[in-house]
């Protein structure tokens, strides 16, 4: 597939914007809450990081685009332009990552790998580096494939007839997601490492279990649980490969948000970082440090993303994002606005946002980001004072 096809796909998803109900901002401005650097500054950090790893990783997670299979799917995607199916928004996000969606997992994994590269012997250094690059790629593929699959719509049986755009879009989403996941699993198999396969499989288990955790609407979209007072807010991230602990989680904003984030890719990123240390033949202790670093960095990025989307005037925010959960915990009576819905589109997002802005939710989300960003900093510093570590720290500061 040529770059002409990529441009074709980009034109396809931009022919008509994804329509959403737009809410107006309150008298509180976006700049009062969102702490992010200019796009140019972030791009500069990314380019510096890519120089360290030796090639532009911005194309790494798009390698799957360069195939005849995806070219065929791109042509079919044109048929559903103008529909409100989530696959259109997903395609835009993948191809036009906005700043608040830029979470370069693969690049971080490669930088972390580079930080311990000097500790390996020159004889197998190239082989290890190639394996780590494959691990970084397949981690991003799994993440993107899962993200696409989450955009499927539950269509009632009586509507599954004739030329149904939503049904056709579902098929495209399934094919796209399956293509990425199958390709990623094939790459994992080619690494011929049973222990690494086990690590990644535990993350796949978490992704699957996360789709059944907590209350859901009729489209299987998550909705917040009933807030419970006097619930402990700490959540201990364990390094073992056992299933995540779900006891006494729902109703506690920090615990519920943390578990949902870990389910939704946090452990996958952590296992990717841990796997890079495993391939580099590092100690079990360093593997665990890498896992905890990945989890806390993912949590920090999610907190930033949640706040930015919550303050956005154009997009609907997630009902299980940190600001919402903190707001409901502060004022439990607000839960009545989401308690009886069958579909998240029924929620009055404008009113809910105004009510939440009258709580301490925004400040608590900021503190949540700071807590996890600081922990990620401390863990990555354990890998030494070198160019790769300094670059990772710069990426955390500028996230």
C-alpha positions in Angstrom: 0.0 0.0 0.0 1.4 3.4 -1.0 1.2 6.7 0.8 -1.4 7.6 -1.8 -3.7 5.1 -0.2 -3.0 6.6 3.3 -3.9 10.0 1.9 -7.1 8.5 0.4 -8.0 7.1 3.8 -7.4 10.4 5.5 -9.6 12.2 2.9 -12.2 9.4 3.5 -12.6 10.1 7.2 -12.6 13.8 6.8 -15.3 14.1 4.2 -17.9 14.7 6.9 -17.2 15.3 10.5 -18.5 13.0 13.2 -21.6 14.8 14.5 -22.1 15.1 18.2 -24.2 17.3 20.4 -22.1 20.3 21.4 -22.3 21.8 24.8 -21.3 25.4 25.6 -18.6 26.2 28.1 -19.4 27.7 31.4 -17.7 31.0 32.4 -14.6 28.9 33.4 -12.1 28.7 30.5 -10.2 25.7 29.3 -6.9 27.4 30.1 -7.8 27.5 33.8 -7.7 23.7 34.0 -5.7 22.1 31.2 -2.0 21.9 31.7 -0.4 21.0 28.4 2.4 22.4 26.3 2.0 23.7 22.8 1.9 21.1 20.0 5.2 22.3 18.6 6.9 21.7 22.0 5.6 18.2 22.2 6.6 17.5 18.6 10.1 18.6 19.4 10.3 16.2 22.3 9.1 13.3 20.2 11.7 14.1 17.4 14.5 14.2 20.0 13.3 10.8 21.3 13.2 9.3 17.9 16.8 10.3 17.2 17.8 8.3 20.3 16.1 5.2 19.2 17.5 5.6 15.7 14.4 5.9 13.4 11.1 7.8 13.2 8.7 5.7 15.3 5.8 7.9 14.1 5.5 5.4 11.3 6.0 2.4 13.5 2.4 2.1 14.6 1.2 2.8 11.1 3.2 -0.1 9.5 -0.1 -2.1 9.5 -1.4 0.5 7.1 1.1 -0.4 4.5 -0.6 -3.6 3.4 -3.0 -4.7 0.7 -5.5 -6.0 3.3 -5.8 -2.6 4.9 -6.0 -0.9 1.6 -9.2 -2.9 0.8 -10.7 -2.1 4.1 -10.0 1.6 3.5 -12.0 1.5 0.3 -14.9 -0.1 2.1 -14.7 2.6 4.8 -15.7 5.2 2.3 -19.1 3.6 2.1 -20.0 4.6 5.7 -18.7 8.2 5.5 -21.4 10.5 7.0 -22.7 8.0 9.4 -22.5 8.4 13.2 -20.8 5.1 13.7 -18.0 5.2 16.2 -15.6 3.6 13.7 -15.4 7.0 11.9 -14.2 8.8 15.0 -11.8 5.9 15.7 -10.3 6.2 12.2 -9.8 10.0 12.7 -8.2 9.4 16.1 -5.7 6.8 14.7 -4.7 8.9 11.7 -5.0 12.4 13.3 -3.8 11.9 16.8 -4.7 15.1 18.7 -2.3 16.1 21.4 -4.4 14.8 24.2 -4.4 11.4 22.5 -0.6 11.3 21.9 0.6 8.5 24.1 3.7 7.1 22.3 3.8 3.7 23.9 6.1 2.1 21.4 8.6 5.0 21.6 8.6 4.9 25.5 9.3 1.1 25.4 12.2 1.6 23.0 13.7 4.4 25.0 13.4 2.2 28.1 15.1 -0.6 26.2 17.9 1.8 25.1 18.5 2.9 28.8 19.8 -0.6 29.6 21.3 -1.5 26.2 24.9 -0.8 27.4 24.4 -3.6 30.0 24.1 -6.2 27.3 26.9 -8.0 25.4 27.7 -6.8 21.9 27.2 -10.3 20.5 23.5 -10.4 20.8 22.7 -6.6 21.2 21.3 -6.3 17.6 19.1 -9.4 18.1 17.7 -8.1 21.4 17.1 -4.6 19.9 15.1 -6.2 17.0 13.1 -8.2 19.4 12.4 -5.1 21.5 11.3 -3.3 18.4 8.8 -6.0 17.5 7.5 -6.0 21.1 7.0 -2.2 20.9 5.1 -2.6 17.6 2.9 -5.4 18.7 2.0 -3.6 21.9 0.7 -0.7 20.0 -1.1 -2.9 17.5 -2.9 -4.7 20.3 -3.8 -1.4 21.9 -5.2 0.0 18.6 -7.0 -3.2 17.7 -8.8 -3.2 21.1 -9.7 0.5 20.7 -11.3 -0.2 17.3 -13.2 -3.2 18.7 -14.6 -1.1 21.5 -16.4 1.0 18.8 -18.8 -1.7 17.9 -22.5 -1.0 18.2 -25.1 -3.4 19.6 -27.7 -3.5 16.9 -31.2 -5.0 17.7 -32.1 -8.1 15.7 -35.1 -6.3 14.1 -32.7 -3.7 12.6 -30.2 -6.2 11.1 -31.9 -6.2 7.7 -31.3 -4.7 4.3 -28.7 -2.0 3.7 -27.9 -1.1 7.3 -24.9 1.3 7.5 -24.3 0.5 11.2 -24.2 -3.2 10.5 -21.8 -2.7 7.6 -19.7 -0.4 9.8 -19.6 -3.1 12.5 -18.2 -5.6 10.0 -15.5 -3.1 9.0 -14.6 -2.5 12.7 -14.4 -6.2 13.4 -12.1 -6.8 10.4 -9.9 -3.8 11.2 -9.5 -4.9 14.9 -9.1 -8.5 14.0 -6.4 -7.7 11.4 -4.4 -5.8 14.0 -4.8 -8.4 16.8 -3.9 -11.3 14.5 -0.9 -9.5 13.1 0.3 -8.7 16.7 -0.2 -12.2 17.8 1.8 -13.4 14.8 4.6 -11.1 15.7 4.5 -12.3 19.3 4.7 -15.9 18.1 7.7 -15.1 15.9 9.6 -14.0 18.9 9.6 -17.6 20.1 9.6 -16.7 23.7 7.1 -18.6 25.9 7.7 -16.4 29.0 7.2 -13.2 27.0 4.0 -14.6 25.4 2.7 -15.3 28.9 3.3 -11.8 30.1 1.4 -10.3 27.1 -1.4 -12.8 27.4 -2.1 -11.6 31.0 -2.5 -8.1 29.6 -4.9 -9.5 26.9 -6.8 -11.1 29.7 -7.1 -7.8 31.5 -8.4 -6.1 28.3 -11.1 -8.7 28.0 -12.1 -8.7 31.6 -12.4 -4.9 31.5 -15.2 -5.1 29.0 -17.4 -6.8 31.6 -16.4 -4.7 34.6 -18.9 -2.4 36.3 -22.3 -1.2 35.2 -22.9 -0.7 31.4 -25.5 0.8 29.2 -27.2 -1.1 26.3 -24.2 -0.4 24.0 -21.9 -1.9 26.7 -20.5 1.6 27.3 -19.3 2.0 31.0 -21.4 4.1 33.4 -20.3 5.1 36.9 -21.4 3.0 39.9 -23.2 4.4 42.9 -20.8 6.5 45.0 -20.1 5.1 48.4 -18.8 7.2 51.3 -16.0 6.2 53.6 -14.5 3.9 51.0 -10.6 3.7 50.9 -9.1 5.4 47.9 -5.8 3.7 47.6 -5.2 1.0 45.0 -2.0 -1.1 45.1 -0.7 -2.1 41.8 0.8 -5.6 42.1 3.6 -6.9 39.9 2.3 -10.5 39.8 0.3 -11.9 36.9 -2.8 -12.7 38.8 -6.1 -11.2 37.8 -6.7 -7.6 39.0 -8.4 -7.2 42.4 -12.0 -6.0 42.0 -13.2 -6.3 45.6 -14.4 -3.0 47.2 -13.5 -1.0 44.1 -16.8 0.2 42.7 -18.1 3.4 44.4 -14.6 4.6 45.3 -13.5 7.2 42.7 -9.8 6.6 42.8 -10.1 2.8 43.0 -12.7 2.5 40.3 -10.9 4.9 37.9 -7.5 3.2 38.5 -8.9 -0.3 37.9 -10.8 0.8 34.8 -7.6 2.4 33.4 -5.5 -0.6 34.2 -8.1 -2.8 32.5 -8.2 -0.5 29.5 -4.5 -0.7 28.6 -2.6 0.2 31.7 -1.3 -3.3 32.3 -0.7 -3.8 28.6 1.7 -0.8 28.6 3.2 -2.1 31.8 3.8 -5.6 30.4 5.3 -4.0 27.3 7.8 -2.2 29.4 8.4 -5.3 31.6 8.9 -7.4 28.5 11.6 -5.1 27.1 13.6 -5.6 30.3 13.0 -9.3 30.1 14.3 -9.4 26.6 17.3 -7.4 27.7 18.0 -10.1 30.4 17.6 -7.7 33.3 16.8 -8.8 36.8 13.3 -9.6 38.0 13.5 -6.5 40.2 14.1 -4.3 37.2 11.3 -6.0 35.3 8.9 -5.1 38.1 10.2 -1.5 38.2 9.5 -1.3 34.4 6.0 -2.7 34.9 5.2 -0.2 37.6 6.7 2.6 35.6 4.5 1.7 32.6 1.3 1.5 34.7 1.8 4.8 36.5 2.8 6.6 33.3 -0.4 5.3 31.6 -2.4 6.4 34.6 -0.9 9.9 34.5 -1.6 10.2 30.8 -5.2 9.0 31.3 -5.7 11.7 34.0 -4.6 14.4 31.6 -6.6 13.0 28.7 -9.7 12.8 31.0 -9.4 16.4 32.0 -8.8 17.7 28.5 -11.8 15.8 27.1 -14.0 16.9 30.0 -13.2 20.6 29.4 -13.6 20.2 25.6 -16.6 22.1 24.2 -17.2 19.7 21.3 -16.9 16.1 22.4 -18.9 14.2 25.0 -16.7 13.1 27.9 -16.5 9.7 29.4 -18.9 9.1 32.2 -16.2 7.1 34.0 -13.5 9.6 33.6 -11.7 11.0 36.7 -13.5 14.3 36.8 -16.9 12.7 36.7 -16.2 10.0 39.3 -14.7 12.7 41.6 -17.7 14.9 41.1 -20.2 12.2 41.8 -18.2 11.3 45.0 -18.3 14.9 46.1 -22.0 15.3 45.4 -23.6 11.8 45.3 -27.0 13.3 44.4 -25.6 14.0 40.9 -25.6 10.2 40.2 -29.3 10.5 39.6 -28.5 12.1 36.2 -26.9 8.8 35.0 -28.6 6.2 37.2 -31.5 5.2 35.0 -30.1 5.7 31.5 -30.2 3.0 28.9 -27.9 4.8 26.5 -25.1 7.3 27.4 -26.4 9.6 24.7 -29.5 10.3 26.9 -27.3 12.1 29.4 -27.5 15.9 29.6 -23.7 16.4 29.4 -23.9 20.2 29.6 -25.8 20.1 32.9 -23.7 17.3 34.3 -20.5 19.3 33.4 -21.8 22.5 35.1 -22.7 20.6 38.2 -19.3 18.8 38.4 -17.5 22.1 37.9 -19.0 23.2 41.1 -17.2 20.4 43.0 -13.5 19.8 43.6 -13.3 17.3 40.8 -11.0 19.3 38.6 -8.4 19.9 41.3 -8.6 16.2 42.4 -7.9 15.1 38.8 -4.9 17.4 38.7 -3.6 15.9 41.9 -4.2 12.4 40.5 -2.1 13.3 37.5 0.7 14.7 39.6 0.7 11.6 41.9 1.1 9.2 39.0 3.5 11.3 37.0 5.8 11.6 40.1 5.7 7.9 40.7 6.5 7.3 37.0 9.5 9.7 37.3 10.8 7.9 40.4 10.6 4.5 38.8 12.3 5.5 35.5 15.1 7.3 37.4 16.0 3.8 38.8 17.3 2.9 35.3 20.1 5.4 35.6 21.1 8.9 34.5 21.4 8.5 30.7 20.0 10.2 27.6 17.1 7.8 27.2 15.9 8.3 30.8 16.3 12.0 30.6 14.2 12.0 27.4 11.5 9.9 29.0 11.4 12.4 32.0 11.1 15.2 29.5 8.1 13.5 27.8 6.4 13.0 31.2 6.9 16.7 32.0 5.6 17.8 28.7 2.6 15.4 28.5 
